[in-house]
Amino acid sequence: MKHETEKSARDELVANATKLTELLNYQKKAVVSRTIIDKKTGTITLFAFDEYQGLSEHTAPYDALVFVLDGEAEITIEGKPLRLEEGEMTIMPANKPHAVKALTKFKMLLIMIRE
């Protein structure tokens, strides 16, 4: 049953104009995500972070592009903090430690292309 729900949610996005910021709501003291595309070749995921929430330092085996859709965040890559605001992006390189922290409520699109 879950598979059918996921398929219909995806179908709502296909060939329709959609505001990314409206696809996911903020939740108090939480980080929430919604996968937009999940293919063998890569993923596109939308995240909403409540203020001061984040993802602890970790690594990923692939480059990932972060695009901030709303609010402000601090992305730390190899210990170097980078402040991003709405409309800005960065690339988190493969196999390098990185972390994400919301400075305000913020939404981001994460695009990961697998090699």
A tleap script that builds the chain and sets N, CA, C and O, in Angstrom:
source leaprc.protein.ff14SB
mol = sequence {
  NMET LYS HIE GLU THR GLU LYS SER ALA ARG
  ASP GLU LEU VAL ALA ASN ALA THR LYS LEU
  THR GLU LEU LEU ASN TYR GLN LYS LYS ALA
  VAL VAL SER ARG THR ILE ILE ASP LYS LYS
  THR GLY THR ILE THR LEU PHE ALA PHE ASP
  GLU TYR GLN GLY LEU SER GLU HIE THR ALA
  PRO TYR ASP ALA LEU VAL PHE VAL LEU ASP
  GLY GLU ALA GLU ILE THR ILE GLU GLY LYS
  PRO LEU ARG LEU GLU GLU GLY GLU MET THR
  ILE MET PRO ALA ASN LYS PRO HIE ALA VAL
  LYS ALA LEU THR LYS PHE LYS MET LEU LEU
  ILE MET ILE ARG CGLU
}
set mol.1.N position { 0.823 -1.203 0.000 }
set mol.1.CA position { 0.000 0.000 0.000 }
set mol.1.C position { 0.862 1.261 0.000 }
set mol.1.O position { 0.538 2.225 -0.693 }
set mol.2.N position { 1.951 1.268 0.763 }
set mol.2.CA position { 2.829 2.423 0.820 }
set mol.2.C position { 3.383 2.751 -0.561 }
set mol.2.O position { 3.481 3.923 -0.926 }
set mol.3.N position { 3.744 1.736 -1.326 }
set mol.3.CA position { 4.298 1.944 -2.656 }
set mol.3.C position { 3.310 2.712 -3.544 }
set mol.3.O position { 3.718 3.594 -4.299 }
set mol.4.N position { 2.042 2.389 -3.461 }
set mol.4.CA position { 1.025 3.080 -4.250 }
set mol.4.C position { 0.923 4.541 -3.838 }
set mol.4.O position { 0.780 5.414 -4.694 }
set mol.5.N position { 0.994 4.820 -2.540 }
set mol.5.CA position { 0.941 6.188 -2.039 }
set mol.5.C position { 2.135 6.974 -2.548 }
set mol.5.O position { 1.976 8.108 -2.999 }
set mol.6.N position { 3.339 6.391 -2.486 }
set mol.6.CA position { 4.532 7.068 -2.969 }
set mol.6.C position { 4.424 7.339 -4.460 }
set mol.6.O position { 4.804 8.413 -4.927 }
set mol.7.N position { 3.911 6.382 -5.205 }
set mol.7.CA position { 3.774 6.561 -6.647 }
set mol.7.C position { 2.801 7.686 -6.958 }
set mol.7.O position { 3.081 8.505 -7.833 }
set mol.8.N position { 1.683 7.752 -6.281 }
set mol.8.CA position { 0.709 8.802 -6.557 }
set mol.8.C position { 1.262 10.167 -6.150 }
set mol.8.O position { 0.964 11.163 -6.809 }
set mol.9.N position { 2.056 10.238 -5.087 }
set mol.9.CA position { 2.671 11.504 -4.685 }
set mol.9.C position { 3.639 11.975 -5.759 }
set mol.9.O position { 3.693 13.168 -6.057 }
set mol.10.N position { 4.406 11.059 -6.345 }
set mol.10.CA position { 5.326 11.403 -7.426 }
set mol.10.C position { 4.538 11.842 -8.653 }
set mol.10.O position { 4.888 12.827 -9.304 }
set mol.11.N position { 3.485 11.116 -8.961 }
set mol.11.CA position { 2.680 11.430 -10.135 }
set mol.11.C position { 2.095 12.845 -10.067 }
set mol.11.O position { 1.896 13.486 -11.098 }
set mol.12.N position { 1.820 13.328 -8.851 }
set mol.12.CA position { 1.304 14.689 -8.691 }
set mol.12.C position { 2.335 15.733 -9.129 }
set mol.12.O position { 1.966 16.848 -9.498 }
set mol.13.N position { 3.612 15.382 -9.093 }
set mol.13.CA position { 4.672 16.326 -9.444 }
set mol.13.C position { 5.032 16.291 -10.921 }
set mol.13.O position { 5.568 17.262 -11.455 }
set mol.14.N position { 4.743 15.193 -11.576 }
set mol.14.CA position { 5.128 15.027 -12.979 }
set mol.14.C position { 4.273 15.922 -13.870 }
set mol.14.O position { 3.044 15.901 -13.804 }
set mol.15.N position { 4.954 16.709 -14.707 }
set mol.15.CA position { 4.310 17.592 -15.688 }
set mol.15.C position { 3.359 18.595 -15.053 }
set mol.15.O position { 2.362 18.984 -15.662 }
set mol.16.N position { 3.668 19.017 -13.821 }
set mol.16.CA position { 2.900 20.048 -13.135 }
set mol.16.C position { 3.856 21.092 -12.572 }
set mol.16.O position { 4.957 20.757 -12.137 }
set mol.17.N position { 3.441 22.352 -12.580 }
set mol.17.CA position { 4.223 23.410 -11.937 }
set mol.17.C position { 4.048 23.270 -10.427 }
set mol.17.O position { 2.929 23.197 -9.919 }
set mol.18.N position { 5.177 23.233 -9.724 }
set mol.18.CA position { 5.141 23.006 -8.282 }
set mol.18.C position { 6.138 23.912 -7.586 }
set mol.18.O position { 7.272 24.051 -8.046 }
set mol.19.N position { 5.737 24.533 -6.483 }
set mol.19.CA position { 6.659 25.314 -5.663 }
set mol.19.C position { 7.311 24.368 -4.662 }
set mol.19.O position { 6.638 23.788 -3.810 }
set mol.20.N position { 8.619 24.219 -4.772 }
set mol.20.CA position { 9.333 23.310 -3.879 }
set mol.20.C position { 9.095 23.631 -2.412 }
set mol.20.O position { 8.937 22.721 -1.598 }
set mol.21.N position { 9.068 24.901 -2.068 }
set mol.21.CA position { 8.919 25.285 -0.664 }
set mol.21.C position { 7.566 24.888 -0.087 }
set mol.21.O position { 7.398 24.865 1.132 }
set mol.22.N position { 6.606 24.577 -0.943 }
set mol.22.CA position { 5.282 24.180 -0.458 }
set mol.22.C position { 5.108 22.664 -0.357 }
set mol.22.O position { 4.065 22.192 0.096 }
set mol.23.N position { 6.106 21.907 -0.769 }
set mol.23.CA position { 6.000 20.444 -0.735 }
set mol.23.C position { 6.270 19.842 0.639 }
set mol.23.O position { 5.968 18.672 0.878 }
set mol.24.N position { 6.835 20.638 1.536 }
set mol.24.CA position { 7.232 20.117 2.842 }
set mol.24.C position { 7.067 21.219 3.875 }
set mol.24.O position { 7.524 22.343 3.669 }
set mol.25.N position { 6.414 20.898 4.987 }
set mol.25.CA position { 6.200 21.871 6.054 }
set mol.25.C position { 7.247 21.720 7.146 }
set mol.25.O position { 7.798 20.638 7.353 }
set mol.26.N position { 7.510 22.809 7.833 }
set mol.26.CA position { 8.385 22.769 9.004 }
set mol.26.C position { 7.674 22.031 10.130 }
set mol.26.O position { 6.452 22.104 10.261 }
set mol.27.N position { 8.449 21.323 10.938 }
set mol.27.CA position { 7.919 20.689 12.141 }
set mol.27.C position { 8.777 21.135 13.316 }
set mol.27.O position { 10.003 21.177 13.223 }
set mol.28.N position { 8.133 21.460 14.402 }
set mol.28.CA position { 8.821 21.984 15.581 }
set mol.28.C position { 9.910 21.026 16.065 }
set mol.28.O position { 9.668 19.835 16.258 }
set mol.29.N position { 11.111 21.570 16.255 }
set mol.29.CA position { 12.274 20.845 16.769 }
set mol.29.C position { 12.619 19.603 15.955 }
set mol.29.O position { 13.022 18.580 16.508 }
set mol.30.N position { 12.456 19.703 14.623 }
set mol.30.CA position { 12.680 18.518 13.796 }
set mol.30.C position { 13.314 18.871 12.455 }
set mol.30.O position { 13.307 20.019 12.010 }
set mol.31.N position { 13.854 17.841 11.839 }
set mol.31.CA position { 14.311 17.884 10.456 }
set mol.31.C position { 13.430 16.884 9.714 }
set mol.31.O position { 13.358 15.713 10.086 }
set mol.32.N position { 12.768 17.349 8.671 }
set mol.32.CA position { 11.917 16.454 7.890 }
set mol.32.C position { 12.395 16.458 6.445 }
set mol.32.O position { 12.978 17.434 5.972 }
set mol.33.N position { 12.141 15.358 5.753 }
set mol.33.CA position { 12.594 15.265 4.364 }
set mol.33.C position { 11.535 14.598 3.503 }
set mol.33.O position { 10.664 13.873 3.983 }
set mol.34.N position { 11.647 14.874 2.212 }
set mol.34.CA position { 10.770 14.244 1.224 }
set mol.34.C position { 11.601 13.964 -0.018 }
set mol.34.O position { 12.184 14.875 -0.607 }
set mol.35.N position { 11.650 12.711 -0.404 }
set mol.35.CA position { 12.381 12.332 -1.600 }
set mol.35.C position { 11.538 12.668 -2.822 }
set mol.35.O position { 10.384 12.254 -2.937 }
set mol.36.N position { 12.139 13.424 -3.727 }
set mol.36.CA position { 11.453 13.825 -4.952 }
set mol.36.C position { 11.753 12.812 -6.058 }
set mol.36.O position { 10.851 12.369 -6.769 }
set mol.37.N position { 13.029 12.454 -6.193 }
set mol.37.CA position { 13.462 11.449 -7.170 }
set mol.37.C position { 14.477 10.536 -6.489 }
set mol.37.O position { 15.386 11.009 -5.807 }
set mol.38.N position { 14.318 9.233 -6.676 }
set mol.38.CA position { 15.255 8.249 -6.142 }
set mol.38.C position { 15.529 7.230 -7.238 }
set mol.38.O position { 14.742 6.314 -7.475 }
set mol.39.N position { 16.651 7.412 -7.890 }
set mol.39.CA position { 17.038 6.537 -8.998 }
set mol.39.C position { 18.409 5.944 -8.707 }
set mol.39.O position { 19.124 6.409 -7.819 }
set mol.40.N position { 18.760 4.928 -9.452 }
set mol.40.CA position { 20.074 4.302 -9.346 }
set mol.40.C position { 21.192 5.336 -9.566 }
set mol.40.O position { 22.263 5.237 -8.968 }
set mol.41.N position { 20.934 6.309 -10.416 }
set mol.41.CA position { 21.938 7.314 -10.778 }
set mol.41.C position { 21.997 8.504 -9.833 }
set mol.41.O position { 22.941 9.292 -9.905 }
set mol.42.N position { 21.015 8.658 -8.947 }
set mol.42.CA position { 21.047 9.762 -8.005 }
set mol.42.C position { 19.721 10.020 -7.337 }
set mol.42.O position { 18.705 9.401 -7.652 }
set mol.43.N position { 19.760 10.966 -6.393 }
set mol.43.CA position { 18.551 11.322 -5.652 }
set mol.43.C position { 18.401 12.837 -5.581 }
set mol.43.O position { 19.376 13.586 -5.637 }
set mol.44.N position { 17.153 13.257 -5.457 }
set mol.44.CA position { 16.823 14.651 -5.177 }
set mol.44.C position { 15.891 14.614 -3.980 }
set mol.44.O position { 14.829 13.992 -4.014 }
set mol.45.N position { 16.314 15.297 -2.911 }
set mol.45.CA position { 15.566 15.261 -1.661 }
set mol.45.C position { 15.360 16.676 -1.140 }
set mol.45.O position { 16.280 17.493 -1.153 }
set mol.46.N position { 14.159 16.954 -0.685 }
set mol.46.CA position { 13.809 18.231 -0.087 }
set mol.46.C position { 13.855 18.076 1.430 }
set mol.46.O position { 13.337 17.099 1.971 }
set mol.47.N position { 14.477 19.040 2.121 }
set mol.47.CA position { 14.573 19.020 3.578 }
set mol.47.C position { 13.997 20.306 4.153 }
set mol.47.O position { 14.121 21.372 3.550 }
set mol.48.N position { 13.368 20.205 5.317 }
set mol.48.CA position { 12.928 21.363 6.098 }
set mol.48.C position { 13.486 21.207 7.511 }
set mol.48.O position { 13.229 20.207 8.181 }
set mol.49.N position { 14.248 22.201 7.957 }
set mol.49.CA position { 14.880 22.190 9.273 }
set mol.49.C position { 14.242 23.261 10.139 }
set mol.49.O position { 14.132 24.412 9.717 }
set mol.50.N position { 13.822 22.900 11.337 }
set mol.50.CA position { 13.391 23.923 12.274 }
set mol.50.C position { 14.642 24.653 12.756 }
set mol.50.O position { 15.752 24.131 12.651 }
set mol.51.N position { 14.460 25.844 13.278 }
set mol.51.CA position { 15.579 26.656 13.762 }
set mol.51.C position { 16.452 25.862 14.740 }
set mol.51.O position { 15.943 25.211 15.652 }
set mol.52.N position { 17.748 25.925 14.542 }
set mol.52.CA position { 18.789 25.296 15.366 }
set mol.52.C position { 18.872 23.774 15.214 }
set mol.52.O position { 19.676 23.138 15.896 }
set mol.53.N position { 18.075 23.190 14.352 }
set mol.53.CA position { 18.168 21.754 14.110 }
set mol.53.C position { 19.248 21.502 13.060 }
set mol.53.O position { 19.648 22.422 12.347 }
set mol.54.N position { 19.723 20.256 12.964 }
set mol.54.CA position { 20.761 19.990 11.985 }
set mol.54.C position { 21.029 18.520 11.766 }
set mol.54.O position { 20.359 17.642 12.310 }
set mol.55.N position { 22.035 18.291 10.950 }
set mol.55.CA position { 22.544 16.947 10.694 }
set mol.55.C position { 23.980 16.927 11.188 }
set mol.55.O position { 24.785 17.771 10.793 }
set mol.56.N position { 24.308 15.975 12.044 }
set mol.56.CA position { 25.654 15.906 12.602 }
set mol.56.C position { 26.668 15.552 11.516 }
set mol.56.O position { 26.309 15.092 10.432 }
set mol.57.N position { 27.923 15.774 11.828 }
set mol.57.CA position { 28.983 15.540 10.858 }
set mol.57.C position { 28.973 14.086 10.372 }
set mol.57.O position { 28.864 13.145 11.157 }
set mol.58.N position { 29.092 13.943 9.058 }
set mol.58.CA position { 29.103 12.630 8.427 }
set mol.58.C position { 29.778 12.755 7.063 }
set mol.58.O position { 30.121 13.857 6.636 }
set mol.59.N position { 29.964 11.649 6.394 }
set mol.59.CA position { 30.492 11.664 5.025 }
set mol.59.C position { 29.510 10.918 4.134 }
set mol.59.O position { 28.668 10.151 4.601 }
set mol.60.N position { 29.644 11.168 2.834 }
set mol.60.CA position { 28.837 10.467 1.835 }
set mol.60.C position { 29.769 10.074 0.692 }
set mol.60.O position { 30.741 10.779 0.420 }
set mol.61.N position { 29.490 8.978 0.031 }
set mol.61.CA position { 30.392 8.507 -1.024 }
set mol.61.C position { 30.270 9.259 -2.350 }
set mol.61.O position { 30.975 8.942 -3.308 }
set mol.62.N position { 29.372 10.261 -2.411 }
set mol.62.CA position { 29.138 10.994 -3.654 }
set mol.62.C position { 29.099 12.492 -3.391 }
set mol.62.O position { 28.770 12.926 -2.286 }
set mol.63.N position { 29.437 13.286 -4.412 }
set mol.63.CA position { 29.252 14.733 -4.319 }
set mol.63.C position { 27.763 15.017 -4.126 }
set mol.63.O position { 26.908 14.294 -4.638 }
set mol.64.N position { 27.471 16.080 -3.380 }
set mol.64.CA position { 26.083 16.490 -3.180 }
set mol.64.C position { 25.983 18.000 -3.307 }
set mol.64.O position { 26.775 18.734 -2.717 }
set mol.65.N position { 25.013 18.459 -4.074 }
set mol.65.CA position { 24.752 19.883 -4.225 }
set mol.65.C position { 23.633 20.258 -3.266 }
set mol.65.O position { 22.583 19.617 -3.234 }
set mol.66.N position { 23.875 21.308 -2.483 }
set mol.66.CA position { 22.868 21.837 -1.565 }
set mol.66.C position { 22.425 23.190 -2.093 }
set mol.66.O position { 23.251 24.073 -2.326 }
set mol.67.N position { 21.119 23.352 -2.282 }
set mol.67.CA position { 20.551 24.625 -2.717 }
set mol.67.C position { 19.564 25.078 -1.653 }
set mol.67.O position { 18.599 24.371 -1.363 }
set mol.68.N position { 19.795 26.262 -1.061 }
set mol.68.CA position { 18.924 26.784 -0.006 }
set mol.68.C position { 17.731 27.476 -0.645 }
set mol.68.O position { 17.884 28.412 -1.431 }
set mol.69.N position { 16.546 27.005 -0.298 }
set mol.69.CA position { 15.299 27.525 -0.845 }
set mol.69.C position { 14.670 28.594 0.038 }
set mol.69.O position { 13.931 29.453 -0.441 }
set mol.70.N position { 14.974 28.534 1.346 }
set mol.70.CA position { 14.330 29.425 2.308 }
set mol.70.C position { 15.189 29.465 3.566 }
set mol.70.O position { 15.700 28.431 3.996 }
set mol.71.N position { 15.352 30.636 4.156 }
set mol.71.CA position { 16.057 30.749 5.423 }
set mol.71.C position { 17.573 30.767 5.286 }
set mol.71.O position { 18.116 31.042 4.216 }
set mol.72.N position { 18.252 30.462 6.412 }
set mol.72.CA position { 19.711 30.491 6.468 }
set mol.72.C position { 20.239 29.257 7.186 }
set mol.72.O position { 19.633 28.743 8.126 }
set mol.73.N position { 21.401 28.798 6.704 }
set mol.73.CA position { 22.014 27.607 7.296 }
set mol.73.C position { 23.524 27.763 7.335 }
set mol.73.O position { 24.110 28.572 6.617 }
set mol.74.N position { 24.131 26.964 8.195 }
set mol.74.CA position { 25.582 26.848 8.220 }
set mol.74.C position { 25.928 25.437 7.773 }
set mol.74.O position { 25.522 24.456 8.397 }
set mol.75.N position { 26.679 25.350 6.690 }
set mol.75.CA position { 27.160 24.072 6.181 }
set mol.75.C position { 28.649 24.031 6.507 }
set mol.75.O position { 29.401 24.912 6.089 }
set mol.76.N position { 29.071 23.029 7.239 }
set mol.76.CA position { 30.482 22.896 7.577 }
set mol.76.C position { 31.054 21.759 6.742 }
set mol.76.O position { 30.545 20.638 6.758 }
set mol.77.N position { 32.128 22.071 6.009 }
set mol.77.CA position { 32.787 21.075 5.163 }
set mol.77.C position { 34.249 21.009 5.583 }
set mol.77.O position { 34.970 22.002 5.491 }
set mol.78.N position { 34.679 19.859 6.036 }
set mol.78.CA position { 36.043 19.658 6.526 }
set mol.78.C position { 36.432 20.711 7.565 }
set mol.78.O position { 37.538 21.251 7.535 }
set mol.79.N position { 35.509 20.991 8.477 }
set mol.79.CA position { 35.770 21.928 9.564 }
set mol.79.C position { 35.614 23.395 9.199 }
set mol.79.O position { 35.735 24.253 10.074 }
set mol.80.N position { 35.350 23.713 7.931 }
set mol.80.CA position { 35.203 25.102 7.494 }
set mol.80.C position { 33.722 25.464 7.394 }
set mol.80.O position { 33.010 24.929 6.544 }
set mol.81.N position { 33.246 26.383 8.269 }
set mol.81.CA position { 31.839 26.773 8.212 }
set mol.81.C position { 31.564 27.718 7.044 }
set mol.81.O position { 32.370 28.589 6.716 }
set mol.82.N position { 30.413 27.519 6.436 }
set mol.82.CA position { 29.982 28.333 5.301 }
set mol.82.C position { 28.527 28.710 5.537 }
set mol.82.O position { 27.675 27.837 5.698 }
set mol.83.N position { 28.241 30.000 5.557 }
set mol.83.CA position { 26.868 30.469 5.778 }
set mol.83.C position { 26.169 30.610 4.430 }
set mol.83.O position { 26.672 31.287 3.533 }
set mol.84.N position { 25.018 29.975 4.289 }
set mol.84.CA position { 24.245 30.040 3.054 }
set mol.84.C position { 22.867 30.624 3.342 }
set mol.84.O position { 22.245 30.332 4.363 }
set mol.85.N position { 22.408 31.461 2.405 }
set mol.85.CA position { 21.083 32.064 2.500 }
set mol.85.C position { 20.243 31.647 1.301 }
set mol.85.O position { 20.740 31.036 0.355 }
set mol.86.N position { 18.977 31.985 1.360 }
set mol.86.CA position { 18.049 31.681 0.269 }
set mol.86.C position { 18.656 32.033 -1.087 }
set mol.86.O position { 19.170 33.134 -1.286 }
set mol.87.N position { 18.589 31.079 -2.014 }
set mol.87.CA position { 19.092 31.298 -3.357 }
set mol.87.C position { 20.548 30.924 -3.556 }
set mol.87.O position { 21.042 30.964 -4.683 }
set mol.88.N position { 21.250 30.560 -2.485 }
set mol.88.CA position { 22.664 30.190 -2.591 }
set mol.88.C position { 22.823 28.679 -2.541 }
set mol.88.O position { 21.963 27.957 -2.036 }
set mol.89.N position { 23.956 28.217 -3.084 }
set mol.89.CA position { 24.227 26.783 -3.109 }
set mol.89.C position { 25.701 26.525 -2.859 }
set mol.89.O position { 26.534 27.427 -2.948 }
set mol.90.N position { 26.002 25.278 -2.546 }
set mol.90.CA position { 27.372 24.813 -2.437 }
set mol.90.C position { 27.403 23.338 -2.800 }
set mol.90.O position { 26.369 22.672 -2.859 }
set mol.91.N position { 28.600 22.848 -3.039 }
set mol.91.CA position { 28.779 21.420 -3.289 }
set mol.91.C position { 29.562 20.831 -2.123 }
set mol.91.O position { 30.631 21.322 -1.761 }
set mol.92.N position { 29.019 19.786 -1.553 }
set mol.92.CA position { 29.718 19.032 -0.512 }
set mol.92.C position { 30.412 17.870 -1.213 }
set mol.92.O position { 29.749 16.980 -1.745 }
set mol.93.N position { 31.753 17.873 -1.215 }
set mol.93.CA position { 32.473 16.846 -1.967 }
set mol.93.C position { 32.381 15.454 -1.335 }
set mol.93.O position { 32.245 15.307 -0.120 }
set mol.94.N position { 32.459 14.463 -2.181 }
set mol.94.CA position { 32.417 13.064 -1.740 }
set mol.94.C position { 33.522 12.789 -0.730 }
set mol.94.O position { 34.632 13.308 -0.842 }
set mol.95.N position { 33.198 11.967 0.249 }
set mol.95.CA position { 34.152 11.451 1.238 }
set mol.95.C position { 34.805 12.515 2.106 }
set mol.95.O position { 35.835 12.248 2.726 }
set mol.96.N position { 34.234 13.714 2.167 }
set mol.96.CA position { 34.729 14.778 3.045 }
set mol.96.C position { 33.687 15.005 4.130 }
set mol.96.O position { 32.497 15.101 3.829 }
set mol.97.N position { 34.114 15.094 5.389 }
set mol.97.CA position { 33.136 15.288 6.465 }
set mol.97.C position { 32.391 16.620 6.318 }
set mol.97.O position { 32.986 17.655 6.020 }
set mol.98.N position { 31.084 16.562 6.535 }
set mol.98.CA position { 30.258 17.760 6.455 }
set mol.98.C position { 29.098 17.659 7.453 }
set mol.98.O position { 28.706 16.571 7.873 }
set mol.99.N position { 28.567 18.829 7.816 }
set mol.99.CA position { 27.442 18.911 8.742 }
set mol.99.C position { 26.559 20.072 8.314 }
set mol.99.O position { 27.001 20.978 7.608 }
set mol.100.N position { 25.304 20.031 8.751 }
set mol.100.CA position { 24.328 21.072 8.407 }
set mol.100.C position { 23.664 21.548 9.691 }
set mol.100.O position { 23.251 20.740 10.523 }
set mol.101.N position { 23.565 22.877 9.848 }
set mol.101.CA position { 22.884 23.442 11.015 }
set mol.101.C position { 22.006 24.601 10.565 }
set mol.101.O position { 22.458 25.479 9.830 }
set mol.102.N position { 20.758 24.605 11.004 }
set mol.102.CA position { 19.826 25.687 10.672 }
set mol.102.C position { 20.102 26.887 11.575 }
set mol.102.O position { 20.076 26.766 12.800 }
set mol.103.N position { 20.367 28.039 10.971 }
set mol.103.CA position { 20.521 29.281 11.732 }
set mol.103.C position { 19.157 29.927 11.945 }
set mol.103.O position { 18.928 30.608 12.945 }
set mol.104.N position { 18.256 29.704 10.992 }
set mol.104.CA position { 16.839 30.051 11.087 }
set mol.104.C position { 16.117 28.814 10.547 }
set mol.104.O position { 16.764 27.855 10.125 }
set mol.105.N position { 14.812 28.831 10.557 }
set mol.105.CA position { 14.114 27.761 9.835 }
set mol.105.C position { 14.631 27.821 8.407 }
set mol.105.O position { 14.767 28.904 7.836 }
set mol.106.N position { 14.917 26.665 7.831 }
set mol.106.CA position { 15.355 26.712 6.446 }
set mol.106.C position { 14.993 25.446 5.703 }
set mol.106.O position { 14.837 24.372 6.284 }
set mol.107.N position { 14.863 25.611 4.376 }
set mol.107.CA position { 14.585 24.486 3.489 }
set mol.107.C position { 15.684 24.400 2.463 }
set mol.107.O position { 16.176 25.415 1.969 }
set mol.108.N position { 16.068 23.170 2.143 }
set mol.108.CA position { 17.105 22.971 1.137 }
set mol.108.C position { 16.739 21.822 0.222 }
set mol.108.O position { 16.014 20.901 0.598 }
set mol.109.N position { 17.257 21.903 -0.979 }
set mol.109.CA position { 17.155 20.823 -1.945 }
set mol.109.C position { 18.533 20.181 -2.012 }
set mol.109.O position { 19.532 20.868 -2.225 }
set mol.110.N position { 18.588 18.889 -1.833 }
set mol.110.CA position { 19.840 18.131 -1.891 }
set mol.110.C position { 19.824 17.264 -3.143 }
set mol.110.O position { 18.947 16.417 -3.318 }
set mol.111.N position { 20.799 17.487 -4.003 }
set mol.111.CA position { 20.906 16.719 -5.241 }
set mol.111.C position { 22.191 15.913 -5.186 }
set mol.111.O position { 23.285 16.474 -5.131 }
set mol.112.N position { 22.053 14.597 -5.202 }
set mol.112.CA position { 23.206 13.718 -5.154 }
set mol.112.C position { 23.255 12.891 -6.431 }
set mol.112.O position { 22.312 12.171 -6.759 }
set mol.113.N position { 24.365 13.006 -7.139 }
set mol.113.CA position { 24.578 12.245 -8.369 }
set mol.113.C position { 25.583 11.143 -8.059 }
set mol.113.O position { 26.692 11.416 -7.599 }
set mol.114.N position { 25.200 9.928 -8.307 }
set mol.114.CA position { 26.093 8.793 -8.031 }
set mol.114.C position { 26.952 8.499 -9.253 }
set mol.114.O position { 26.518 8.642 -10.396 }
set mol.115.N position { 28.176 8.087 -8.978 }
set mol.115.CA position { 29.079 7.736 -10.096 }
set mol.115.C position { 28.951 6.272 -10.435 }
set mol.115.O position { 29.625 5.788 -11.344 }
savepdb mol mol.pdb
quit
